């Protein structure tokens, strides 16, 4: 019921195109972590050492949160 969002930062080449090797590396890490759930292993921490995930600064995060709440027709935050 609660949306889950990853903020990802991938490297770009000299033409501002996504470097496919970093995209593929991230996809492999996610697939391996999801595969552990299928086999019954714990996936905890499998994506923690991920060079692609980042947290935006507080202002950008608050603006993103507000936009998502409007799009999903959820009530405003208690801090609004």
Order of alpha helices (4+ residues) and beta strands (2+ residues): alpha-alpha
